[in-house]
Every structure is written in C-alpha cells, then in structure tokens.
C-alpha cells in the first residue's frame, strides 16, 4: 500500500488494486499502514503525503466553480486532519 502511494498511484487506482470500493477506503488503509510504522517513518510518510495534498489543493484552487472548489477543499482539509491523527 505505502509503496503504491510512494510510487505516485492515486487512491482510486490503489482502491482497484487492493480490492476496496472507494478511494476514501484506500486512504483509510493507507492511514492504517502509516500508523504501524516507526515514529520517524510516520513523520516522513506524513510529510510526503502532505506534499501531494498541497499539489492537489493548488489544482483545486484553480476551479472557477466556487461551490465545487469549496466542497473539495473542505474534503481535503478532512483528509489532512485524518493524516495528522494517524
């Protein structure tokens, strides 16, 4: 799981690979995997994932549909919160 994400696979692609229905389920599996790592590795993995989320947020900010953009940015904020808690 962590290897797939580190190689750049999206959570949608990872979900298909590991046999879960939704990308949010794959994100949960990723968080569980991160949570089982050493403190130093958790810190590294969280930093890597936050960089990917930063890139996604920059792309989302370019959306002209304010309602859609705000919804997606809020979802992203929730992902960051879950990541920080693992």
PyMOL Python script that loads the backbone (N, CA, C, O; Angstrom):
from pymol import cmd

cmd.read_pdbstr("""\
ATOM      1  N   UNK A   1       0.826  -1.189   0.000  1.00  0.00           N
ATOM      2  CA  UNK A   1       0.000   0.000   0.000  1.00  0.00           C
ATOM      3  C   UNK A   1       0.872   1.254   0.000  1.00  0.00           C
ATOM      4  O   UNK A   1       0.716   2.124  -0.857  1.00  0.00           O
ATOM      5  N   UNK A   2       1.770   1.341   0.944  1.00  0.00           N
ATOM      6  CA  UNK A   2       2.629   2.523   1.034  1.00  0.00           C
ATOM      7  C   UNK A   2       3.504   2.630  -0.207  1.00  0.00           C
ATOM      8  O   UNK A   2       3.740   3.728  -0.711  1.00  0.00           O
ATOM      9  N   UNK A   3       3.984   1.493  -0.701  1.00  0.00           N
ATOM     10  CA  UNK A   3       4.816   1.507  -1.913  1.00  0.00           C
ATOM     11  C   UNK A   3       4.023   2.044  -3.098  1.00  0.00           C
ATOM     12  O   UNK A   3       4.544   2.834  -3.884  1.00  0.00           O
ATOM     13  N   UNK A   4       2.782   1.628  -3.231  1.00  0.00           N
ATOM     14  CA  UNK A   4       1.942   2.115  -4.340  1.00  0.00           C
ATOM     15  C   UNK A   4       1.788   3.631  -4.266  1.00  0.00           C
ATOM     16  O   UNK A   4       1.914   4.325  -5.275  1.00  0.00           O
ATOM     17  N   UNK A   5       1.519   4.130  -3.089  1.00  0.00           N
ATOM     18  CA  UNK A   5       1.334   5.574  -2.923  1.00  0.00           C
ATOM     19  C   UNK A   5       2.639   6.315  -3.152  1.00  0.00           C
ATOM     20  O   UNK A   5       2.653   7.369  -3.789  1.00  0.00           O
ATOM     21  N   UNK A   6       3.725   5.779  -2.644  1.00  0.00           N
ATOM     22  CA  UNK A   6       5.033   6.419  -2.819  1.00  0.00           C
ATOM     23  C   UNK A   6       5.449   6.459  -4.289  1.00  0.00           C
ATOM     24  O   UNK A   6       6.188   7.349  -4.711  1.00  0.00           O
ATOM     25  N   UNK A   7       4.966   5.481  -5.065  1.00  0.00           N
ATOM     26  CA  UNK A   7       5.245   5.455  -6.500  1.00  0.00           C
ATOM     27  C   UNK A   7       4.349   6.418  -7.278  1.00  0.00           C
ATOM     28  O   UNK A   7       4.523   6.592  -8.484  1.00  0.00           O
ATOM     29  N   UNK A   8       3.392   7.045  -6.589  1.00  0.00           N
ATOM     30  CA  UNK A   8       2.541   8.035  -7.236  1.00  0.00           C
ATOM     31  C   UNK A   8       1.158   7.563  -7.622  1.00  0.00           C
ATOM     32  O   UNK A   8       0.419   8.300  -8.274  1.00  0.00           O
ATOM     33  N   UNK A   9       0.788   6.354  -7.239  1.00  0.00           N
ATOM     34  CA  UNK A   9      -0.555   5.866  -7.553  1.00  0.00           C
ATOM     35  C   UNK A   9      -1.603   6.684  -6.807  1.00  0.00           C
ATOM     36  O   UNK A   9      -1.415   7.050  -5.646  1.00  0.00           O
ATOM     37  N   UNK A  10      -2.704   6.963  -7.490  1.00  0.00           N
ATOM     38  CA  UNK A  10      -3.809   7.664  -6.841  1.00  0.00           C
ATOM     39  C   UNK A  10      -4.543   6.698  -5.914  1.00  0.00           C
ATOM     40  O   UNK A  10      -4.403   5.481  -6.040  1.00  0.00           O
ATOM     41  N   UNK A  11      -5.321   7.240  -4.992  1.00  0.00           N
ATOM     42  CA  UNK A  11      -6.091   6.369  -4.114  1.00  0.00           C
ATOM     43  C   UNK A  11      -7.184   5.640  -4.882  1.00  0.00           C
ATOM     44  O   UNK A  11      -7.607   4.563  -4.463  1.00  0.00           O
ATOM     45  N   UNK A  12      -7.650   6.193  -5.985  1.00  0.00           N
ATOM     46  CA  UNK A  12      -8.614   5.496  -6.836  1.00  0.00           C
ATOM     47  C   UNK A  12      -7.957   4.257  -7.437  1.00  0.00           C
ATOM     48  O   UNK A  12      -8.541   3.173  -7.423  1.00  0.00           O
ATOM     49  N   UNK A  13      -6.744   4.416  -7.965  1.00  0.00           N
ATOM     50  CA  UNK A  13      -6.015   3.280  -8.536  1.00  0.00           C
ATOM     51  C   UNK A  13      -5.667   2.262  -7.460  1.00  0.00           C
ATOM     52  O   UNK A  13      -5.768   1.057  -7.687  1.00  0.00           O
ATOM     53  N   UNK A  14      -5.261   2.738  -6.296  1.00  0.00           N
ATOM     54  CA  UNK A  14      -4.923   1.831  -5.196  1.00  0.00           C
ATOM     55  C   UNK A  14      -6.152   1.046  -4.756  1.00  0.00           C
ATOM     56  O   UNK A  14      -6.060  -0.147  -4.468  1.00  0.00           O
ATOM     57  N   UNK A  15      -7.299   1.712  -4.704  1.00  0.00           N
ATOM     58  CA  UNK A  15      -8.544   1.032  -4.316  1.00  0.00           C
ATOM     59  C   UNK A  15      -8.814  -0.150  -5.243  1.00  0.00           C
ATOM     60  O   UNK A  15      -9.167  -1.235  -4.782  1.00  0.00           O
ATOM     61  N   UNK A  16      -8.650   0.057  -6.537  1.00  0.00           N
ATOM     62  CA  UNK A  16      -8.859  -1.031  -7.500  1.00  0.00           C
ATOM     63  C   UNK A  16      -7.847  -2.151  -7.280  1.00  0.00           C
ATOM     64  O   UNK A  16      -8.191  -3.331  -7.338  1.00  0.00           O
ATOM     65  N   UNK A  17      -6.605  -1.772  -7.029  1.00  0.00           N
ATOM     66  CA  UNK A  17      -5.535  -2.758  -6.856  1.00  0.00           C
ATOM     67  C   UNK A  17      -5.747  -3.614  -5.613  1.00  0.00           C
ATOM     68  O   UNK A  17      -5.524  -4.824  -5.649  1.00  0.00           O
ATOM     69  N   UNK A  18      -6.173  -3.003  -4.524  1.00  0.00           N
ATOM     70  CA  UNK A  18      -6.306  -3.754  -3.270  1.00  0.00           C
ATOM     71  C   UNK A  18      -7.718  -4.291  -3.042  1.00  0.00           C
ATOM     72  O   UNK A  18      -7.967  -4.997  -2.064  1.00  0.00           O
ATOM     73  N   UNK A  19      -8.641  -3.956  -3.945  1.00  0.00           N
ATOM     74  CA  UNK A  19      -9.981  -4.531  -3.878  1.00  0.00           C
ATOM     75  C   UNK A  19     -10.948  -3.864  -2.927  1.00  0.00           C
ATOM     76  O   UNK A  19     -11.826  -4.526  -2.373  1.00  0.00           O
ATOM     77  N   UNK A  20     -10.803  -2.555  -2.727  1.00  0.00           N
ATOM     78  CA  UNK A  20     -11.807  -1.813  -1.952  1.00  0.00           C
ATOM     79  C   UNK A  20     -12.611  -0.959  -2.919  1.00  0.00           C
ATOM     80  O   UNK A  20     -12.161  -0.671  -4.028  1.00  0.00           O
ATOM     81  N   UNK A  21     -13.796  -0.558  -2.497  1.00  0.00           N
ATOM     82  CA  UNK A  21     -14.712   0.109  -3.415  1.00  0.00           C
ATOM     83  C   UNK A  21     -14.380   1.567  -3.698  1.00  0.00           C
ATOM     84  O   UNK A  21     -14.531   2.030  -4.828  1.00  0.00           O
ATOM     85  N   UNK A  22     -13.931   2.290  -2.686  1.00  0.00           N
ATOM     86  CA  UNK A  22     -13.773   3.742  -2.851  1.00  0.00           C
ATOM     87  C   UNK A  22     -12.356   4.192  -2.532  1.00  0.00           C
ATOM     88  O   UNK A  22     -11.612   3.535  -1.804  1.00  0.00           O
ATOM     89  N   UNK A  23     -12.017   5.327  -3.102  1.00  0.00           N
ATOM     90  CA  UNK A  23     -10.692   5.895  -2.831  1.00  0.00           C
ATOM     91  C   UNK A  23     -10.566   6.269  -1.357  1.00  0.00           C
ATOM     92  O   UNK A  23      -9.479   6.183  -0.787  1.00  0.00           O
ATOM     93  N   UNK A  24     -11.673   6.684  -0.738  1.00  0.00           N
ATOM     94  CA  UNK A  24     -11.606   7.034   0.687  1.00  0.00           C
ATOM     95  C   UNK A  24     -11.310   5.801   1.546  1.00  0.00           C
ATOM     96  O   UNK A  24     -10.674   5.911   2.594  1.00  0.00           O
ATOM     97  N   UNK A  25     -11.773   4.625   1.098  1.00  0.00           N
ATOM     98  CA  UNK A  25     -11.443   3.390   1.803  1.00  0.00           C
ATOM     99  C   UNK A  25      -9.946   3.095   1.675  1.00  0.00           C
ATOM    100  O   UNK A  25      -9.300   2.682   2.638  1.00  0.00           O
ATOM    101  N   UNK A  26      -9.408   3.312   0.477  1.00  0.00           N
ATOM    102  CA  UNK A  26      -7.966   3.108   0.249  1.00  0.00           C
ATOM    103  C   UNK A  26      -7.159   4.080   1.110  1.00  0.00           C
ATOM    104  O   UNK A  26      -6.110   3.714   1.640  1.00  0.00           O
ATOM    105  N   UNK A  27      -7.641   5.312   1.252  1.00  0.00           N
ATOM    106  CA  UNK A  27      -6.959   6.280   2.108  1.00  0.00           C
ATOM    107  C   UNK A  27      -6.933   5.773   3.550  1.00  0.00           C
ATOM    108  O   UNK A  27      -5.921   5.908   4.237  1.00  0.00           O
ATOM    109  N   UNK A  28      -8.035   5.193   4.007  1.00  0.00           N
ATOM    110  CA  UNK A  28      -8.082   4.627   5.353  1.00  0.00           C
ATOM    111  C   UNK A  28      -7.089   3.489   5.539  1.00  0.00           C
ATOM    112  O   UNK A  28      -6.441   3.389   6.581  1.00  0.00           O
ATOM    113  N   UNK A  29      -6.969   2.632   4.531  1.00  0.00           N
ATOM    114  CA  UNK A  29      -5.987   1.545   4.589  1.00  0.00           C
ATOM    115  C   UNK A  29      -4.573   2.126   4.631  1.00  0.00           C
ATOM    116  O   UNK A  29      -3.710   1.634   5.357  1.00  0.00           O
ATOM    117  N   UNK A  30      -4.350   3.174   3.845  1.00  0.00           N
ATOM    118  CA  UNK A  30      -3.056   3.856   3.850  1.00  0.00           C
ATOM    119  C   UNK A  30      -2.754   4.400   5.245  1.00  0.00           C
ATOM    120  O   UNK A  30      -1.645   4.228   5.752  1.00  0.00           O
ATOM    121  N   UNK A  31      -3.726   5.050   5.858  1.00  0.00           N
ATOM    122  CA  UNK A  31      -3.514   5.593   7.202  1.00  0.00           C
ATOM    123  C   UNK A  31      -3.205   4.499   8.212  1.00  0.00           C
ATOM    124  O   UNK A  31      -2.355   4.673   9.085  1.00  0.00           O
ATOM    125  N   UNK A  32      -3.894   3.374   8.092  1.00  0.00           N
ATOM    126  CA  UNK A  32      -3.609   2.244   8.986  1.00  0.00           C
ATOM    127  C   UNK A  32      -2.169   1.769   8.808  1.00  0.00           C
ATOM    128  O   UNK A  32      -1.481   1.469   9.783  1.00  0.00           O
ATOM    129  N   UNK A  33      -1.721   1.705   7.552  1.00  0.00           N
ATOM    130  CA  UNK A  33      -0.347   1.264   7.265  1.00  0.00           C
ATOM    131  C   UNK A  33       0.669   2.262   7.816  1.00  0.00           C
ATOM    132  O   UNK A  33       1.693   1.870   8.375  1.00  0.00           O
ATOM    133  N   UNK A  34       0.383   3.542   7.655  1.00  0.00           N
ATOM    134  CA  UNK A  34       1.273   4.573   8.191  1.00  0.00           C
ATOM    135  C   UNK A  34       1.334   4.457   9.711  1.00  0.00           C
ATOM    136  O   UNK A  34       2.404   4.566  10.309  1.00  0.00           O
ATOM    137  N   UNK A  35       0.186   4.237  10.321  1.00  0.00           N
ATOM    138  CA  UNK A  35       0.111   4.147  11.775  1.00  0.00           C
ATOM    139  C   UNK A  35       0.927   3.017  12.371  1.00  0.00           C
ATOM    140  O   UNK A  35       1.281   3.067  13.549  1.00  0.00           O
ATOM    141  N   UNK A  36       1.233   1.998  11.580  1.00  0.00           N
ATOM    142  CA  UNK A  36       2.016   0.858  12.072  1.00  0.00           C
ATOM    143  C   UNK A  36       3.518   1.064  11.905  1.00  0.00           C
ATOM    144  O   UNK A  36       4.300   0.187  12.271  1.00  0.00           O
ATOM    145  N   UNK A  37       3.931   2.187  11.367  1.00  0.00           N
ATOM    146  CA  UNK A  37       5.358   2.451  11.140  1.00  0.00           C
ATOM    147  C   UNK A  37       5.984   3.123  12.365  1.00  0.00           C
ATOM    148  O   UNK A  37       5.287   3.570  13.275  1.00  0.00           O
ATOM    149  N   UNK A  38       7.309   3.179  12.359  1.00  0.00           N
ATOM    150  CA  UNK A  38       8.034   3.846  13.451  1.00  0.00           C
ATOM    151  C   UNK A  38       7.718   5.342  13.421  1.00  0.00           C
ATOM    152  O   UNK A  38       7.233   5.861  12.416  1.00  0.00           O
ATOM    153  N   UNK A  39       7.990   6.014  14.509  1.00  0.00           N
ATOM    154  CA  UNK A  39       7.711   7.454  14.596  1.00  0.00           C
ATOM    155  C   UNK A  39       8.419   8.226  13.487  1.00  0.00           C
ATOM    156  O   UNK A  39       7.825   9.115  12.877  1.00  0.00           O
ATOM    157  N   UNK A  40       9.671   7.898  13.224  1.00  0.00           N
ATOM    158  CA  UNK A  40      10.432   8.605  12.189  1.00  0.00           C
ATOM    159  C   UNK A  40       9.843   8.353  10.809  1.00  0.00           C
ATOM    160  O   UNK A  40       9.750   9.271   9.993  1.00  0.00           O
ATOM    161  N   UNK A  41       9.447   7.119  10.546  1.00  0.00           N
ATOM    162  CA  UNK A  41       8.870   6.814   9.235  1.00  0.00           C
ATOM    163  C   UNK A  41       7.493   7.454   9.081  1.00  0.00           C
ATOM    164  O   UNK A  41       7.146   7.927   7.999  1.00  0.00           O
ATOM    165  N   UNK A  42       6.702   7.470  10.166  1.00  0.00           N
ATOM    166  CA  UNK A  42       5.394   8.145  10.121  1.00  0.00           C
ATOM    167  C   UNK A  42       5.575   9.606   9.731  1.00  0.00           C
ATOM    168  O   UNK A  42       4.852  10.127   8.882  1.00  0.00           O
ATOM    169  N   UNK A  43       6.537  10.253  10.352  1.00  0.00           N
ATOM    170  CA  UNK A  43       6.785  11.671  10.067  1.00  0.00           C
ATOM    171  C   UNK A  43       7.129  11.866   8.596  1.00  0.00           C
ATOM    172  O   UNK A  43       6.621  12.783   7.952  1.00  0.00           O
ATOM    173  N   UNK A  44       7.987  11.007   8.068  1.00  0.00           N
ATOM    174  CA  UNK A  44       8.394  11.083   6.659  1.00  0.00           C
ATOM    175  C   UNK A  44       7.200  10.843   5.731  1.00  0.00           C
ATOM    176  O   UNK A  44       6.997  11.586   4.771  1.00  0.00           O
ATOM    177  N   UNK A  45       6.414   9.806   6.021  1.00  0.00           N
ATOM    178  CA  UNK A  45       5.263   9.479   5.173  1.00  0.00           C
ATOM    179  C   UNK A  45       4.200  10.572   5.220  1.00  0.00           C
ATOM    180  O   UNK A  45       3.597  10.901   4.198  1.00  0.00           O
ATOM    181  N   UNK A  46       3.972  11.135   6.406  1.00  0.00           N
ATOM    182  CA  UNK A  46       3.006  12.241   6.513  1.00  0.00           C
ATOM    183  C   UNK A  46       3.475  13.444   5.698  1.00  0.00           C
ATOM    184  O   UNK A  46       2.675  14.080   5.012  1.00  0.00           O
ATOM    185  N   UNK A  47       4.756  13.752   5.771  1.00  0.00           N
ATOM    186  CA  UNK A  47       5.302  14.884   5.013  1.00  0.00           C
ATOM    187  C   UNK A  47       5.152  14.653   3.517  1.00  0.00           C
ATOM    188  O   UNK A  47       4.776  15.565   2.780  1.00  0.00           O
ATOM    189  N   UNK A  48       5.444  13.435   3.064  1.00  0.00           N
ATOM    190  CA  UNK A  48       5.288  13.116   1.636  1.00  0.00           C
ATOM    191  C   UNK A  48       3.837  13.265   1.203  1.00  0.00           C
ATOM    192  O   UNK A  48       3.553  13.842   0.153  1.00  0.00           O
ATOM    193  N   UNK A  49       2.925  12.745   2.010  1.00  0.00           N
ATOM    194  CA  UNK A  49       1.503  12.824   1.647  1.00  0.00           C
ATOM    195  C   UNK A  49       1.019  14.269   1.693  1.00  0.00           C
ATOM    196  O   UNK A  49       0.229  14.676   0.842  1.00  0.00           O
ATOM    197  N   UNK A  50       1.475  15.049   2.664  1.00  0.00           N
ATOM    198  CA  UNK A  50       1.082  16.457   2.712  1.00  0.00           C
ATOM    199  C   UNK A  50       1.570  17.217   1.476  1.00  0.00           C
ATOM    200  O   UNK A  50       0.890  18.128   1.003  1.00  0.00           O
ATOM    201  N   UNK A  51       2.734  16.852   0.954  1.00  0.00           N
ATOM    202  CA  UNK A  51       3.208  17.479  -0.290  1.00  0.00           C
ATOM    203  C   UNK A  51       2.262  17.159  -1.439  1.00  0.00           C
ATOM    204  O   UNK A  51       1.936  18.032  -2.244  1.00  0.00           O
ATOM    205  N   UNK A  52       1.819  15.897  -1.512  1.00  0.00           N
ATOM    206  CA  UNK A  52       0.872  15.525  -2.571  1.00  0.00           C
ATOM    207  C   UNK A  52      -0.448  16.274  -2.390  1.00  0.00           C
ATOM    208  O   UNK A  52      -1.054  16.719  -3.364  1.00  0.00           O
ATOM    209  N   UNK A  53      -0.887  16.409  -1.147  1.00  0.00           N
ATOM    210  CA  UNK A  53      -2.127  17.148  -0.885  1.00  0.00           C
ATOM    211  C   UNK A  53      -1.966  18.631  -1.212  1.00  0.00           C
ATOM    212  O   UNK A  53      -2.919  19.272  -1.656  1.00  0.00           O
ATOM    213  N   UNK A  54      -0.779  19.178  -1.000  1.00  0.00           N
ATOM    214  CA  UNK A  54      -0.519  20.574  -1.381  1.00  0.00           C
ATOM    215  C   UNK A  54      -0.694  20.771  -2.884  1.00  0.00           C
ATOM    216  O   UNK A  54      -1.300  21.748  -3.324  1.00  0.00           O
ATOM    217  N   UNK A  55      -0.162  19.843  -3.660  1.00  0.00           N
ATOM    218  CA  UNK A  55      -0.289  19.917  -5.123  1.00  0.00           C
ATOM    219  C   UNK A  55      -1.762  19.840  -5.518  1.00  0.00           C
ATOM    220  O   UNK A  55      -2.224  20.603  -6.365  1.00  0.00           O
ATOM    221  N   UNK A  56      -2.486  18.925  -4.906  1.00  0.00           N
ATOM    222  CA  UNK A  56      -3.909  18.784  -5.190  1.00  0.00           C
ATOM    223  C   UNK A  56      -4.654  20.061  -4.821  1.00  0.00           C
ATOM    224  O   UNK A  56      -5.516  20.513  -5.575  1.00  0.00           O
ATOM    225  N   UNK A  57      -4.337  20.636  -3.692  1.00  0.00           N
ATOM    226  CA  UNK A  57      -5.027  21.859  -3.271  1.00  0.00           C
ATOM    227  C   UNK A  57      -4.759  23.000  -4.245  1.00  0.00           C
ATOM    228  O   UNK A  57      -5.667  23.769  -4.560  1.00  0.00           O
ATOM    229  N   UNK A  58      -3.538  23.116  -4.719  1.00  0.00           N
ATOM    230  CA  UNK A  58      -3.247  24.167  -5.712  1.00  0.00           C
ATOM    231  C   UNK A  58      -4.080  23.977  -6.977  1.00  0.00           C
ATOM    232  O   UNK A  58      -4.568  24.945  -7.561  1.00  0.00           O
ATOM    233  N   UNK A  59      -4.237  22.713  -7.396  1.00  0.00           N
ATOM    234  CA  UNK A  59      -5.082  22.456  -8.575  1.00  0.00           C
ATOM    235  C   UNK A  59      -6.538  22.786  -8.284  1.00  0.00           C
ATOM    236  O   UNK A  59      -7.228  23.358  -9.127  1.00  0.00           O
ATOM    237  N   UNK A  60      -7.001  22.429  -7.103  1.00  0.00           N
ATOM    238  CA  UNK A  60      -8.394  22.708  -6.736  1.00  0.00           C
ATOM    239  C   UNK A  60      -8.679  24.209  -6.701  1.00  0.00           C
ATOM    240  O   UNK A  60      -9.767  24.645  -7.077  1.00  0.00           O
ATOM    241  N   UNK A  61      -7.715  24.988  -6.255  1.00  0.00           N
ATOM    242  CA  UNK A  61      -7.903  26.430  -6.152  1.00  0.00           C
ATOM    243  C   UNK A  61      -8.112  27.083  -7.514  1.00  0.00           C
ATOM    244  O   UNK A  61      -8.582  28.219  -7.586  1.00  0.00           O
ATOM    245  N   UNK A  62      -7.774  26.391  -8.580  1.00  0.00           N
ATOM    246  CA  UNK A  62      -7.948  26.938  -9.927  1.00  0.00           C
ATOM    247  C   UNK A  62      -9.358  26.727 -10.465  1.00  0.00           C
ATOM    248  O   UNK A  62      -9.692  27.239 -11.533  1.00  0.00           O
ATOM    249  N   UNK A  63     -10.179  25.990  -9.749  1.00  0.00           N
ATOM    250  CA  UNK A  63     -11.549  25.716 -10.179  1.00  0.00           C
ATOM    251  C   UNK A  63     -12.385  26.989 -10.065  1.00  0.00           C
ATOM    252  O   UNK A  63     -12.440  27.605  -9.001  1.00  0.00           O
ATOM    253  N   UNK A  64     -13.030  27.379 -11.152  1.00  0.00           N
ATOM    254  CA  UNK A  64     -13.850  28.591 -11.165  1.00  0.00           C
ATOM    255  C   UNK A  64     -15.198  28.425 -10.470  1.00  0.00           C
ATOM    256  O   UNK A  64     -15.829  29.414 -10.097  1.00  0.00           O
ATOM    257  N   UNK A  65     -15.640  27.192 -10.296  1.00  0.00           N
ATOM    258  CA  UNK A  65     -16.906  26.926  -9.614  1.00  0.00           C
ATOM    259  C   UNK A  65     -16.647  26.979  -8.108  1.00  0.00           C
ATOM    260  O   UNK A  65     -16.135  26.026  -7.519  1.00  0.00           O
ATOM    261  N   UNK A  66     -17.007  28.103  -7.500  1.00  0.00           N
ATOM    262  CA  UNK A  66     -16.682  28.339  -6.087  1.00  0.00           C
ATOM    263  C   UNK A  66     -17.293  27.281  -5.167  1.00  0.00           C
ATOM    264  O   UNK A  66     -16.635  26.834  -4.227  1.00  0.00           O
ATOM    265  N   UNK A  67     -18.531  26.874  -5.420  1.00  0.00           N
ATOM    266  CA  UNK A  67     -19.166  25.875  -4.551  1.00  0.00           C
ATOM    267  C   UNK A  67     -18.431  24.544  -4.620  1.00  0.00           C
ATOM    268  O   UNK A  67     -18.138  23.927  -3.596  1.00  0.00           O
ATOM    269  N   UNK A  68     -18.140  24.114  -5.838  1.00  0.00           N
ATOM    270  CA  UNK A  68     -17.424  22.854  -6.009  1.00  0.00           C
ATOM    271  C   UNK A  68     -16.020  22.944  -5.412  1.00  0.00           C
ATOM    272  O   UNK A  68     -15.569  22.019  -4.735  1.00  0.00           O
ATOM    273  N   UNK A  69     -15.340  24.043  -5.661  1.00  0.00           N
ATOM    274  CA  UNK A  69     -13.991  24.242  -5.126  1.00  0.00           C
ATOM    275  C   UNK A  69     -14.014  24.192  -3.606  1.00  0.00           C
ATOM    276  O   UNK A  69     -13.190  23.514  -2.992  1.00  0.00           O
ATOM    277  N   UNK A  70     -14.948  24.901  -3.002  1.00  0.00           N
ATOM    278  CA  UNK A  70     -15.021  24.949  -1.541  1.00  0.00           C
ATOM    279  C   UNK A  70     -15.316  23.573  -0.945  1.00  0.00           C
ATOM    280  O   UNK A  70     -14.754  23.209   0.088  1.00  0.00           O
ATOM    281  N   UNK A  71     -16.202  22.805  -1.599  1.00  0.00           N
ATOM    282  CA  UNK A  71     -16.516  21.456  -1.126  1.00  0.00           C
ATOM    283  C   UNK A  71     -15.276  20.564  -1.166  1.00  0.00           C
ATOM    284  O   UNK A  71     -14.990  19.825  -0.224  1.00  0.00           O
ATOM    285  N   UNK A  72     -14.555  20.653  -2.267  1.00  0.00           N
ATOM    286  CA  UNK A  72     -13.375  19.803  -2.424  1.00  0.00           C
ATOM    287  C   UNK A  72     -12.251  20.223  -1.480  1.00  0.00           C
ATOM    288  O   UNK A  72     -11.546  19.372  -0.939  1.00  0.00           O
ATOM    289  N   UNK A  73     -12.083  21.510  -1.283  1.00  0.00           N
ATOM    290  CA  UNK A  73     -11.062  21.984  -0.345  1.00  0.00           C
ATOM    291  C   UNK A  73     -11.421  21.548   1.079  1.00  0.00           C
ATOM    292  O   UNK A  73     -10.536  21.194   1.858  1.00  0.00           O
ATOM    293  N   UNK A  74     -12.688  21.571   1.418  1.00  0.00           N
ATOM    294  CA  UNK A  74     -13.121  21.103   2.735  1.00  0.00           C
ATOM    295  C   UNK A  74     -12.844  19.608   2.890  1.00  0.00           C
ATOM    296  O   UNK A  74     -12.411  19.169   3.956  1.00  0.00           O
ATOM    297  N   UNK A  75     -13.084  18.832   1.855  1.00  0.00           N
ATOM    298  CA  UNK A  75     -12.776  17.404   1.892  1.00  0.00           C
ATOM    299  C   UNK A  75     -11.279  17.187   2.077  1.00  0.00           C
ATOM    300  O   UNK A  75     -10.855  16.299   2.818  1.00  0.00           O
ATOM    301  N   UNK A  76     -10.504  17.987   1.413  1.00  0.00           N
ATOM    302  CA  UNK A  76      -9.052  17.912   1.537  1.00  0.00           C
ATOM    303  C   UNK A  76      -8.613  18.250   2.966  1.00  0.00           C
ATOM    304  O   UNK A  76      -7.706  17.617   3.505  1.00  0.00           O
ATOM    305  N   UNK A  77      -9.249  19.229   3.563  1.00  0.00           N
ATOM    306  CA  UNK A  77      -8.947  19.585   4.948  1.00  0.00           C
ATOM    307  C   UNK A  77      -9.210  18.397   5.875  1.00  0.00           C
ATOM    308  O   UNK A  77      -8.448  18.155   6.811  1.00  0.00           O
ATOM    309  N   UNK A  78     -10.281  17.664   5.615  1.00  0.00           N
ATOM    310  CA  UNK A  78     -10.598  16.480   6.421  1.00  0.00           C
ATOM    311  C   UNK A  78      -9.543  15.384   6.242  1.00  0.00           C
ATOM    312  O   UNK A  78      -9.173  14.706   7.201  1.00  0.00           O
ATOM    313  N   UNK A  79      -9.066  15.219   5.009  1.00  0.00           N
ATOM    314  CA  UNK A  79      -8.006  14.240   4.771  1.00  0.00           C
ATOM    315  C   UNK A  79      -6.747  14.618   5.561  1.00  0.00           C
ATOM    316  O   UNK A  79      -6.112  13.765   6.181  1.00  0.00           O
ATOM    317  N   UNK A  80      -6.402  15.893   5.530  1.00  0.00           N
ATOM    318  CA  UNK A  80      -5.223  16.351   6.284  1.00  0.00           C
ATOM    319  C   UNK A  80      -5.379  16.088   7.782  1.00  0.00           C
ATOM    320  O   UNK A  80      -4.424  15.702   8.456  1.00  0.00           O
ATOM    321  N   UNK A  81      -6.571  16.296   8.285  1.00  0.00           N
ATOM    322  CA  UNK A  81      -6.840  16.072   9.704  1.00  0.00           C
ATOM    323  C   UNK A  81      -6.682  14.596  10.055  1.00  0.00           C
ATOM    324  O   UNK A  81      -6.094  14.253  11.081  1.00  0.00           O
ATOM    325  N   UNK A  82      -7.207  13.733   9.202  1.00  0.00           N
ATOM    326  CA  UNK A  82      -7.071  12.290   9.423  1.00  0.00           C
ATOM    327  C   UNK A  82      -5.604  11.876   9.355  1.00  0.00           C
ATOM    328  O   UNK A  82      -5.145  11.062  10.157  1.00  0.00           O
ATOM    329  N   UNK A  83      -4.878  12.433   8.404  1.00  0.00           N
ATOM    330  CA  UNK A  83      -3.463  12.113   8.253  1.00  0.00           C
ATOM    331  C   UNK A  83      -2.684  12.528   9.492  1.00  0.00           C
ATOM    332  O   UNK A  83      -1.834  11.777   9.972  1.00  0.00           O
ATOM    333  N   UNK A  84      -2.965  13.706  10.009  1.00  0.00           N
ATOM    334  CA  UNK A  84      -2.246  14.209  11.188  1.00  0.00           C
ATOM    335  C   UNK A  84      -2.542  13.352  12.423  1.00  0.00           C
ATOM    336  O   UNK A  84      -1.710  13.256  13.326  1.00  0.00           O
ATOM    337  N   UNK A  85      -3.715  12.733  12.462  1.00  0.00           N
ATOM    338  CA  UNK A  85      -4.117  11.962  13.639  1.00  0.00           C
ATOM    339  C   UNK A  85      -3.579  10.539  13.643  1.00  0.00           C
ATOM    340  O   UNK A  85      -3.644   9.865  14.671  1.00  0.00           O
ATOM    341  N   UNK A  86      -3.053  10.069  12.525  1.00  0.00           N
ATOM    342  CA  UNK A  86      -2.618   8.653  12.491  1.00  0.00           C
ATOM    343  C   UNK A  86      -1.237   8.469  13.076  1.00  0.00           C
ATOM    344  O   UNK A  86      -0.730   7.348  13.122  1.00  0.00           O
TER     345      UNK A  86
END
""", "prot")
cmd.dss("prot")
cmd.show_as("cartoon", "prot")
cmd.util.cbc("prot")
cmd.orient("prot")
